[in-house]
Amino acid sequence: MSDLCFLGNTRANNMLQRQANCNLKVNGCNKIYNPICGSDGITYANECLLCLENKKRQTSILVEKSGPC
């Protein structure tokens, strides 16, 4: 099955992925624990931390799902 795109979301291997909502104008993230699972299989404490990881590593890790991996 080929990937389908829906308004910034992609469906791959029957899992819905989306781009992280990144506002990187600030250099830090809040400490609110709202875990998300990244497409790299790592659980991030919140979406902002996933965004910082993308910026640091120059990658495009997607949000696999809300909650831990």
PyMOL commands that place a pseudoatom at each C-alpha (Angstrom):
pseudoatom trace, name=CA, resn=MET, resi=1, chain=A, elem=C, hetatm=0, pos=[0.000, 0.000, 0.000]
pseudoatom trace, name=CA, resn=SER, resi=2, chain=A, elem=C, hetatm=0, pos=[1.410, 3.366, -0.923]
pseudoatom trace, name=CA, resn=ASP, resi=3, chain=A, elem=C, hetatm=0, pos=[1.561, 6.250, 1.534]
pseudoatom trace, name=CA, resn=LEU, resi=4, chain=A, elem=C, hetatm=0, pos=[-1.463, 8.546, 1.506]
pseudoatom trace, name=CA, resn=CYS, resi=5, chain=A, elem=C, hetatm=0, pos=[-1.280, 12.194, 2.514]
pseudoatom trace, name=CA, resn=PHE, resi=6, chain=A, elem=C, hetatm=0, pos=[-4.066, 13.917, 4.448]
pseudoatom trace, name=CA, resn=LEU, resi=7, chain=A, elem=C, hetatm=0, pos=[-3.514, 17.585, 5.407]
pseudoatom trace, name=CA, resn=GLY, resi=8, chain=A, elem=C, hetatm=0, pos=[0.011, 17.061, 6.708]
pseudoatom trace, name=CA, resn=ASN, resi=9, chain=A, elem=C, hetatm=0, pos=[-0.634, 13.554, 8.015]
pseudoatom trace, name=CA, resn=THR, resi=10, chain=A, elem=C, hetatm=0, pos=[0.747, 10.439, 6.386]
pseudoatom trace, name=CA, resn=ARG, resi=11, chain=A, elem=C, hetatm=0, pos=[-0.544, 6.909, 6.703]
pseudoatom trace, name=CA, resn=ALA, resi=12, chain=A, elem=C, hetatm=0, pos=[2.232, 4.315, 6.625]
pseudoatom trace, name=CA, resn=ASN, resi=13, chain=A, elem=C, hetatm=0, pos=[1.990, 0.690, 7.695]
pseudoatom trace, name=CA, resn=ASN, resi=14, chain=A, elem=C, hetatm=0, pos=[-1.584, 1.348, 8.955]
pseudoatom trace, name=CA, resn=MET, resi=15, chain=A, elem=C, hetatm=0, pos=[-0.335, 3.946, 11.473]
pseudoatom trace, name=CA, resn=LEU, resi=16, chain=A, elem=C, hetatm=0, pos=[-1.252, 7.620, 11.309]
pseudoatom trace, name=CA, resn=GLN, resi=17, chain=A, elem=C, hetatm=0, pos=[1.780, 9.897, 11.535]
pseudoatom trace, name=CA, resn=ARG, resi=18, chain=A, elem=C, hetatm=0, pos=[1.874, 13.678, 11.549]
pseudoatom trace, name=CA, resn=GLN, resi=19, chain=A, elem=C, hetatm=0, pos=[4.403, 16.461, 11.510]
pseudoatom trace, name=CA, resn=ALA, resi=20, chain=A, elem=C, hetatm=0, pos=[5.210, 17.860, 14.933]
pseudoatom trace, name=CA, resn=ASN, resi=21, chain=A, elem=C, hetatm=0, pos=[3.754, 21.298, 15.664]
pseudoatom trace, name=CA, resn=CYS, resi=22, chain=A, elem=C, hetatm=0, pos=[7.056, 23.147, 16.064]
pseudoatom trace, name=CA, resn=ASN, resi=23, chain=A, elem=C, hetatm=0, pos=[7.390, 26.774, 17.061]
pseudoatom trace, name=CA, resn=LEU, resi=24, chain=A, elem=C, hetatm=0, pos=[11.164, 27.007, 17.349]
pseudoatom trace, name=CA, resn=LYS, resi=25, chain=A, elem=C, hetatm=0, pos=[11.284, 30.746, 17.965]
pseudoatom trace, name=CA, resn=VAL, resi=26, chain=A, elem=C, hetatm=0, pos=[11.881, 29.882, 21.612]
pseudoatom trace, name=CA, resn=ASN, resi=27, chain=A, elem=C, hetatm=0, pos=[14.995, 28.002, 22.660]
pseudoatom trace, name=CA, resn=GLY, resi=28, chain=A, elem=C, hetatm=0, pos=[13.445, 26.004, 25.472]
pseudoatom trace, name=CA, resn=CYS, resi=29, chain=A, elem=C, hetatm=0, pos=[10.497, 23.768, 26.222]
pseudoatom trace, name=CA, resn=ASN, resi=30, chain=A, elem=C, hetatm=0, pos=[8.078, 23.691, 29.115]
pseudoatom trace, name=CA, resn=LYS, resi=31, chain=A, elem=C, hetatm=0, pos=[8.305, 20.860, 31.627]
pseudoatom trace, name=CA, resn=ILE, resi=32, chain=A, elem=C, hetatm=0, pos=[4.726, 19.660, 31.199]
pseudoatom trace, name=CA, resn=TYR, resi=33, chain=A, elem=C, hetatm=0, pos=[4.711, 15.875, 30.757]
pseudoatom trace, name=CA, resn=ASN, resi=34, chain=A, elem=C, hetatm=0, pos=[2.560, 15.062, 27.741]
pseudoatom trace, name=CA, resn=PRO, resi=35, chain=A, elem=C, hetatm=0, pos=[4.354, 12.077, 26.165]
pseudoatom trace, name=CA, resn=ILE, resi=36, chain=A, elem=C, hetatm=0, pos=[4.345, 11.377, 22.453]
pseudoatom trace, name=CA, resn=CYS, resi=37, chain=A, elem=C, hetatm=0, pos=[5.862, 8.542, 20.464]
pseudoatom trace, name=CA, resn=GLY, resi=38, chain=A, elem=C, hetatm=0, pos=[8.232, 9.615, 17.704]
pseudoatom trace, name=CA, resn=SER, resi=39, chain=A, elem=C, hetatm=0, pos=[8.595, 7.777, 14.405]
pseudoatom trace, name=CA, resn=ASP, resi=40, chain=A, elem=C, hetatm=0, pos=[12.108, 6.866, 15.596]
pseudoatom trace, name=CA, resn=GLY, resi=41, chain=A, elem=C, hetatm=0, pos=[10.598, 4.677, 18.345]
pseudoatom trace, name=CA, resn=ILE, resi=42, chain=A, elem=C, hetatm=0, pos=[11.590, 7.071, 21.146]
pseudoatom trace, name=CA, resn=THR, resi=43, chain=A, elem=C, hetatm=0, pos=[9.098, 8.472, 23.670]
pseudoatom trace, name=CA, resn=TYR, resi=44, chain=A, elem=C, hetatm=0, pos=[9.490, 12.239, 24.078]
pseudoatom trace, name=CA, resn=ALA, resi=45, chain=A, elem=C, hetatm=0, pos=[8.190, 13.981, 27.222]
pseudoatom trace, name=CA, resn=ASN, resi=46, chain=A, elem=C, hetatm=0, pos=[6.329, 16.477, 25.023]
pseudoatom trace, name=CA, resn=GLU, resi=47, chain=A, elem=C, hetatm=0, pos=[6.078, 17.616, 21.409]
pseudoatom trace, name=CA, resn=CYS, resi=48, chain=A, elem=C, hetatm=0, pos=[8.441, 20.542, 21.940]
pseudoatom trace, name=CA, resn=LEU, resi=49, chain=A, elem=C, hetatm=0, pos=[11.255, 18.169, 22.928]
pseudoatom trace, name=CA, resn=LEU, resi=50, chain=A, elem=C, hetatm=0, pos=[10.690, 16.174, 19.736]
pseudoatom trace, name=CA, resn=CYS, resi=51, chain=A, elem=C, hetatm=0, pos=[10.970, 19.455, 17.795]
pseudoatom trace, name=CA, resn=LEU, resi=52, chain=A, elem=C, hetatm=0, pos=[14.236, 20.335, 19.527]
pseudoatom trace, name=CA, resn=GLU, resi=53, chain=A, elem=C, hetatm=0, pos=[15.603, 16.879, 18.683]
pseudoatom trace, name=CA, resn=ASN, resi=54, chain=A, elem=C, hetatm=0, pos=[14.658, 17.403, 15.021]
pseudoatom trace, name=CA, resn=LYS, resi=55, chain=A, elem=C, hetatm=0, pos=[16.425, 20.775, 15.045]
pseudoatom trace, name=CA, resn=LYS, resi=56, chain=A, elem=C, hetatm=0, pos=[19.512, 19.401, 16.809]
pseudoatom trace, name=CA, resn=ARG, resi=57, chain=A, elem=C, hetatm=0, pos=[19.873, 16.331, 14.565]
pseudoatom trace, name=CA, resn=GLN, resi=58, chain=A, elem=C, hetatm=0, pos=[18.465, 18.008, 11.419]
pseudoatom trace, name=CA, resn=THR, resi=59, chain=A, elem=C, hetatm=0, pos=[15.940, 15.191, 11.012]
pseudoatom trace, name=CA, resn=SER, resi=60, chain=A, elem=C, hetatm=0, pos=[12.213, 14.936, 10.387]
pseudoatom trace, name=CA, resn=ILE, resi=61, chain=A, elem=C, hetatm=0, pos=[10.975, 12.690, 13.169]
pseudoatom trace, name=CA, resn=LEU, resi=62, chain=A, elem=C, hetatm=0, pos=[7.185, 12.498, 12.974]
pseudoatom trace, name=CA, resn=VAL, resi=63, chain=A, elem=C, hetatm=0, pos=[4.639, 12.086, 15.758]
pseudoatom trace, name=CA, resn=GLU, resi=64, chain=A, elem=C, hetatm=0, pos=[3.644, 8.422, 15.608]
pseudoatom trace, name=CA, resn=LYS, resi=65, chain=A, elem=C, hetatm=0, pos=[0.975, 8.651, 18.325]
pseudoatom trace, name=CA, resn=SER, resi=66, chain=A, elem=C, hetatm=0, pos=[0.032, 10.400, 21.549]
pseudoatom trace, name=CA, resn=GLY, resi=67, chain=A, elem=C, hetatm=0, pos=[1.336, 8.604, 24.614]
pseudoatom trace, name=CA, resn=PRO, resi=68, chain=A, elem=C, hetatm=0, pos=[4.479, 6.547, 25.117]
pseudoatom trace, name=CA, resn=CYS, resi=69, chain=A, elem=C, hetatm=0, pos=[5.827, 4.203, 22.443]
for i in range(1, 69): cmd.bond("trace and resi %d" % i, "trace and resi %d" % (i + 1))
show_as sticks, trace
zoom trace
